[in-house]
Amino acid sequence: MHTFGEPGGIPVLALHGVTGHGARFAPLADAVPDLRWISVDLRGHGRSPWSPPWTFEQHVADVVGVLDRMEVDDVAVVGHSYGGAIAVHLARALPDRVERLVLLDPAIGLDPDDMLETAEESRADETFPDIDAARADRADRWPDVDAALVEAEVVAHLAHFDDHWEWRYCRSAAVAAWSDMARPAVTPPAGMPTLILRATRSDFVEQTWVDRCRAALGDELTVTDVDAGHMLFLERTEEVATHLRKFVVG
C-alpha cells in the first residue's frame, strides 16, 4: 500500500491497471496534494500477495479490507484501465462507501477476441538482461511519458530475479485480468457521481458503454476527452489533476 498527500484530506482510493502498481499514482497525487491518497498494489502485482484468485470480486474484497484496516468509511475512487473496471464493481458492491468515481480511460467490457489475443501475448516471458534494456523497453511503450517518470517506474517496479530483470507482477494474474475485462460491461450504480476521462489516442473506452452509463446516471455522469494515450495521467498529469480536483474537491 502507498499513501500520499494530506492525512486530513478527502480520502481517495487509487487503483492501477494490469501489470501496474500503486506507486504509479505518485505524480498525480503530487499534483493534488490536498487529498489523502491511498493507493494499493492489486493482488498479483507489486508487493501484494500473488496468490489467486485474481478476479473483480477478489480485488474488491482486498481493497475493502484495506479501507477497513485504515478505518476509512467513505472514499472517492480513482481507477485507471483495469483499475477503472474494479472501481465500477466496487461502487456496485458497496455504493454507500463510494462517494464518487473518477475513471481514467477505464478498460471494461472489451472485445473477447481482442482480449484472447492480448492474454495469449501476456503469457510470454518478458525479461531483460539489464536495467538499461528494461528502461529502453518502457520508454518505447510510453513514448509520450516524461523520461523522469519512466525512470521512476524502473526504480519502483523493476525487480531482479537470478540472472535477469523483469517487471514486478504475476503473468497469470495479468492473463486473468484480460479475461475479466472481457466480461459483460456493467455501469456504475444509479446516483453515483462519475467522471470518465477518456484518452483520445486510445481505444479502451467503448462508446456503447458510455451511452449505457449516460442512461443509468443521467446528470451524474461527466465525460471529458483528454488528448493523450492510455497512460493519460502520466502523459497529461496537470490536465488530469485539474479535472480530478474540480470533481472531487469542488
Protein Blocks (a to p, Z undefined) as FASTA:
>chain_A
ZZehjfklccddddddehiafklmmmmmmmmmmbccdddddehiajbcfbdcddfklmmm
mmmmmmmmnopabdcdddehjlmmmmmmmmmmmmmlmmbdcdehiaehiafklmmmmmmm
mmpccddfbfklmmmmmmmmmmmbcfklmmmmmmmmpccehjaccddddfklmmmmmmmm
mpccddddehiacdddddfkbckbcfklmmmmmmmnmmmpccddddddfklmlmmmmlmm
mmmmmmmnZZ
